[in-house]
């Protein structure tokens, strides 16, 4: 599959404060001079075991969240022991920051440990579970792995279908026919693909070509103006891949006729069900993609038509 992957992303703690400070009730209480530390992963860490001295599985690259449980332990436990364990934790150079949730005032032992290690210390007024959920969603969007695929992304019967093929094979014309039949365009020519939590792929269009299509012989068209605001979407899950292949009309022997073979392509290490469609004169590709999308929805629900048909034939042959 033709794609171009962007290098690994990061944001700084300063950018996190600027983007979500007001929304999440975040503010820096110490280490303001070290806010350029990088956040590189969307997962967060609650370091309860590490604060108790168990460092074996400590994930230093994650934002460290001090919730009510960790806070209560630091209050009850001997301050010298807590300080020693915190210093072991913060000796790792890649800790982005420490955040105390629930509006609690950071304990002196935590402030001293952060100051000594030059780790930014933040507080939030939000409840721990709600804060973790919102922060994870924001970081997942900002840090998601991204690739750019050459093709067209359409939503057909609620299923995101990425259509690819050689230049001039008719991808945009096929998408145009699908639009006329009431389906929805997400992106034409260049599709930005992000891998989200749960190994889901989300596709959208780069801003400068959003809602536009290039059709040979017609030029650039504005899909939203021509077909209405309901003909476009900002983004869609990518749940199916279709490759259009131009072949002579008599050369169809290499294509599947039973549907028993389940092919897939890998996009950002996520397998996506894939279908090869030969492009020959007289074939209505839009109708074929509609049927393929409906059939894939059945497969997603556990109903594999070709396999059931094959199994029933084998049972009948066994009886005879």
C-alpha positions as CSV (number, residue, x, y, z in Angstrom):
1,X,0.0,0.0,0.0
2,X,1.3,3.4,-1.0
3,X,1.9,5.5,2.2
4,X,4.3,7.9,3.8
5,X,4.8,7.8,7.5
6,X,5.5,10.9,9.6
7,X,8.3,10.7,12.3
8,X,7.4,10.1,15.9
9,X,5.6,13.0,17.5
10,X,5.9,14.7,20.9
11,X,4.5,17.7,22.7
12,X,6.1,19.6,25.6
13,X,4.6,20.1,29.0
14,X,4.4,23.8,28.2
15,X,2.2,23.0,25.1
16,X,0.0,20.8,27.3
17,X,-0.6,23.6,29.7
18,X,-1.3,26.1,26.9
19,X,-3.7,23.8,25.1
20,X,-5.6,22.2,28.0
21,X,-4.7,24.2,31.1
22,X,-8.0,26.0,31.4
23,X,-10.1,23.0,30.3
24,X,-8.5,20.5,32.7
25,X,-7.8,23.0,35.5
26,X,-4.1,22.5,35.2
27,X,-1.4,24.8,36.6
28,X,2.3,24.5,37.3
29,X,3.3,24.9,41.0
30,X,7.0,24.0,40.6
31,X,9.6,23.5,37.9
32,X,8.3,26.2,35.6
33,X,11.7,26.5,34.1
34,X,11.6,22.9,32.9
35,X,8.4,22.9,31.0
36,X,10.1,22.0,27.7
37,X,10.3,18.3,28.8
38,X,8.7,16.1,26.1
39,X,5.5,14.0,26.4
40,X,6.0,11.1,23.9
41,X,3.2,8.6,24.8
42,X,-0.5,9.0,25.4
43,X,-0.6,6.5,28.3
44,X,-0.3,7.8,31.8
45,X,1.1,6.1,34.9
46,X,-0.1,6.0,38.5
47,X,3.2,5.2,40.4
48,X,1.7,3.7,43.6
49,X,4.1,0.7,43.6
50,X,7.1,2.8,42.7
51,X,6.4,5.2,45.6
52,X,6.3,2.1,47.9
53,X,9.7,1.1,46.6
54,X,8.9,-1.4,43.8
55,X,10.6,0.0,40.7
56,X,10.7,-3.1,38.6
57,X,7.9,-2.0,36.2
58,X,8.1,1.7,36.6
59,X,7.2,3.5,33.3
60,X,9.2,6.7,33.5
61,X,8.3,7.9,30.0
62,X,4.7,8.5,31.0
63,X,3.1,11.4,32.8
64,X,3.0,10.5,36.5
65,X,-0.4,11.0,38.2
66,X,-0.6,11.3,42.0
67,X,-4.2,10.5,42.8
68,X,-6.0,10.1,46.2
69,X,-4.5,6.7,46.8
70,X,-0.9,7.7,46.2
71,X,-1.4,11.0,48.1
72,X,-2.8,9.2,51.2
73,X,0.2,6.8,51.1
74,X,2.7,9.7,51.0
75,X,0.9,11.3,54.0
76,X,0.9,8.1,56.1
77,X,4.3,6.6,55.3
78,X,7.6,7.8,56.8
79,X,8.7,10.9,54.9
80,X,12.3,9.8,54.6
81,X,11.3,6.5,52.9
82,X,8.9,8.3,50.6
83,X,11.5,10.9,49.7
84,X,14.1,8.2,48.9
85,X,11.6,6.3,46.7
86,X,10.6,9.5,44.9
87,X,14.2,10.3,44.2
88,X,14.7,6.9,42.7
89,X,11.7,7.4,40.5
90,X,12.8,10.9,39.4
91,X,16.3,9.8,38.6
92,X,15.0,8.7,35.2
93,X,15.7,11.5,32.8
94,X,12.6,11.0,30.6
95,X,9.8,11.7,33.1
96,X,7.7,14.5,31.5
97,X,6.0,15.8,34.6
98,X,4.1,14.9,37.8
99,X,0.4,15.9,38.3
100,X,-1.4,15.9,41.6
101,X,-5.2,15.6,41.0
102,X,-8.4,16.4,42.9
103,X,-7.3,20.0,43.8
104,X,-5.0,18.6,46.6
105,X,-2.1,20.7,47.8
106,X,1.2,19.0,46.8
107,X,2.9,17.6,49.9
108,X,6.3,19.0,50.8
109,X,8.1,15.7,50.2
110,X,6.7,15.6,46.6
111,X,7.7,19.2,46.0
112,X,11.2,18.7,47.3
113,X,11.7,15.6,45.2
114,X,10.4,17.3,42.0
115,X,12.6,20.3,42.7
116,X,15.7,18.3,43.2
117,X,15.2,16.3,40.0
118,X,14.0,19.4,38.1
119,X,10.7,17.7,37.2
120,X,7.7,20.0,36.6
121,X,5.0,19.6,39.2
122,X,1.5,20.4,38.2
123,X,-1.9,20.3,39.9
124,X,-5.4,19.9,38.6
125,X,-8.8,20.6,40.2
126,X,-10.3,17.7,38.3
127,X,-11.2,14.3,39.8
128,X,-8.5,11.6,39.1
129,X,-10.6,9.3,36.8
130,X,-12.2,12.1,34.8
131,X,-8.8,13.8,34.4
132,X,-7.0,10.7,33.2
133,X,-9.8,10.0,30.7
134,X,-9.7,13.6,29.2
135,X,-5.9,13.7,29.3
136,X,-5.5,10.4,27.5
137,X,-7.9,11.3,24.8
138,X,-6.1,14.6,24.2
139,X,-2.7,13.0,24.1
140,X,-3.9,10.2,21.9
141,X,-5.1,12.7,19.3
142,X,-1.9,14.7,19.6
143,X,0.6,11.8,19.5
144,X,-1.2,9.3,17.3
145,X,1.0,7.6,14.7
146,X,0.2,9.2,11.3
147,X,0.7,8.1,7.7
148,X,-0.4,9.6,4.4
149,X,-2.1,7.3,1.9
150,X,-2.7,8.1,-1.8
151,X,-6.3,7.3,-2.5
152,X,-9.9,8.3,-1.7
153,X,-11.7,7.7,1.5
154,X,-15.5,7.4,1.4
155,X,-18.1,6.3,4.0
156,X,-20.4,3.7,2.4
157,X,-23.3,2.5,4.5
158,X,-21.5,3.6,7.6
159,X,-18.3,1.8,6.7
160,X,-15.1,3.7,6.0
161,X,-13.7,2.5,2.7
162,X,-10.2,3.5,1.5
163,X,-10.0,3.2,-2.3
164,X,-6.6,2.9,-3.9
165,X,-5.1,2.1,-7.3
166,X,-2.7,3.3,-9.9
167,X,-3.0,6.9,-11.2
168,X,-5.8,7.3,-13.7
169,X,-7.5,4.0,-12.8
170,X,-10.7,5.8,-11.8
171,X,-10.6,6.3,-8.0
172,X,-12.1,9.8,-8.0
173,X,-14.7,8.8,-10.7
174,X,-15.8,5.9,-8.6
175,X,-16.0,8.1,-5.5
176,X,-18.1,10.6,-7.5
177,X,-20.6,7.9,-8.4
178,X,-20.8,6.8,-4.8
179,X,-21.6,10.4,-3.9
180,X,-24.4,10.5,-6.4
181,X,-25.8,7.4,-4.8
182,X,-25.9,9.1,-1.4
183,X,-22.6,8.1,0.2
184,X,-20.2,10.4,1.9
185,X,-16.7,11.8,1.0
186,X,-14.0,12.2,3.6
187,X,-10.9,12.7,1.5
188,X,-9.7,12.7,-2.1
189,X,-6.2,12.2,-3.4
190,X,-4.4,12.4,0.0
191,X,-5.8,10.6,3.1
192,X,-4.3,11.4,6.5
193,X,-4.5,8.2,8.6
194,X,-4.1,8.2,12.4
195,X,-3.8,5.1,14.6
196,X,-5.9,5.6,17.7
197,X,-6.2,3.7,21.0
198,X,-7.6,0.2,20.4
199,X,-5.7,-0.1,17.1
200,X,-8.4,1.8,15.3
201,X,-7.5,3.7,12.1
202,X,-9.1,7.2,11.6
203,X,-8.8,8.9,8.2
204,X,-9.4,12.5,7.4
205,X,-8.4,15.1,4.7
206,X,-5.5,17.6,4.9
207,X,-7.0,21.0,5.5
208,X,-6.0,22.6,2.3
209,X,-7.8,20.1,0.1
210,X,-10.8,19.3,2.4
211,X,-14.1,18.7,0.6
212,X,-12.4,19.1,-2.8
213,X,-12.0,16.5,-5.6
214,X,-9.9,16.5,-8.7
215,X,-11.6,14.8,-11.6
216,X,-9.8,14.4,-15.0
217,X,-11.6,16.4,-17.6
218,X,-13.5,18.4,-15.0
219,X,-10.8,19.8,-12.8
220,X,-11.3,20.7,-9.2
221,X,-14.8,20.5,-7.8
222,X,-16.3,21.5,-4.5
223,X,-18.2,18.5,-3.2
224,X,-20.0,20.3,-0.4
225,X,-21.3,23.0,-2.8
226,X,-22.4,20.5,-5.5
227,X,-23.9,17.7,-3.3
228,X,-24.8,19.5,-0.1
229,X,-23.3,19.6,3.4
230,X,-24.4,16.1,4.1
231,X,-22.1,14.7,1.4
232,X,-18.9,15.3,3.4
233,X,-17.5,14.2,6.8
234,X,-14.5,15.4,8.6
235,X,-13.2,12.0,9.5
236,X,-14.2,8.3,9.5
237,X,-12.9,5.0,10.7
238,X,-11.1,3.0,8.0
239,X,-12.6,-0.5,8.1
240,X,-12.1,-1.7,4.5
241,X,-9.5,-1.3,1.8
242,X,-10.3,-1.6,-2.0
243,X,-7.6,-1.7,-4.6
244,X,-8.8,-0.9,-8.2
245,X,-6.7,-2.7,-10.8
246,X,-6.8,-2.0,-14.5
247,X,-6.8,-5.3,-16.5
248,X,-7.7,-6.4,-20.0
249,X,-11.3,-7.6,-20.2
250,X,-10.2,-11.2,-20.8
251,X,-7.7,-11.4,-17.9
252,X,-9.9,-12.0,-14.9
253,X,-8.8,-15.5,-14.0
254,X,-6.5,-14.3,-11.2
255,X,-9.3,-12.8,-9.2
256,X,-11.3,-14.4,-6.4
257,X,-14.7,-15.8,-7.4
258,X,-15.8,-17.4,-4.2
259,X,-14.9,-14.8,-1.5
260,X,-13.4,-17.5,0.7
261,X,-9.9,-15.9,0.7
262,X,-9.7,-13.1,3.3
263,X,-6.9,-10.7,2.3
264,X,-5.7,-7.7,4.3
265,X,-3.3,-4.8,4.1
266,X,-1.3,-3.4,7.0
267,X,-1.7,0.3,7.7
268,X,0.4,1.6,10.7
269,X,0.7,-2.1,11.7
270,X,-3.1,-2.5,11.8
271,X,-4.6,-5.2,9.5
272,X,-7.4,-3.9,7.3
273,X,-9.7,-6.2,5.3
274,X,-8.7,-5.7,1.6
275,X,-10.4,-6.4,-1.7
276,X,-9.0,-6.4,-5.3
277,X,-11.4,-5.2,-7.9
278,X,-10.5,-5.5,-11.6
279,X,-11.4,-2.4,-13.7
280,X,-12.8,-3.4,-17.1
281,X,-15.3,-1.7,-19.5
282,X,-18.9,-2.1,-18.4
283,X,-18.3,-2.8,-14.7
284,X,-20.1,-0.6,-12.2
285,X,-17.5,-0.2,-9.6
286,X,-19.7,2.0,-7.3
287,X,-22.3,-0.8,-7.0
288,X,-19.6,-3.4,-6.4
289,X,-18.1,-1.3,-3.6
290,X,-21.6,-0.8,-2.1
291,X,-22.1,-4.6,-2.0
292,X,-18.6,-5.2,-0.7
293,X,-19.2,-2.8,2.1
294,X,-22.5,-4.4,3.1
295,X,-20.8,-7.8,2.9
296,X,-17.9,-6.6,5.1
297,X,-20.4,-5.4,7.7
298,X,-21.9,-8.9,7.8
299,X,-18.4,-10.3,8.3
300,X,-17.8,-7.8,11.2
301,X,-21.0,-9.2,12.8
302,X,-19.7,-12.8,12.4
303,X,-21.6,-13.8,9.4
304,X,-19.2,-15.0,6.6
305,X,-21.5,-15.8,3.7
306,X,-19.0,-17.5,1.5
307,X,-17.7,-19.7,4.3
308,X,-21.3,-20.7,5.3
309,X,-22.2,-21.5,1.7
310,X,-19.0,-23.6,1.4
311,X,-19.7,-25.5,4.6
312,X,-23.2,-26.3,3.6
313,X,-22.0,-27.7,0.2
314,X,-19.4,-29.9,2.0
315,X,-22.1,-31.2,4.3
316,X,-24.4,-32.0,1.4
317,X,-21.6,-33.8,-0.4
318,X,-20.8,-35.8,2.7
319,X,-24.4,-37.0,2.9
320,X,-24.2,-38.3,-0.7
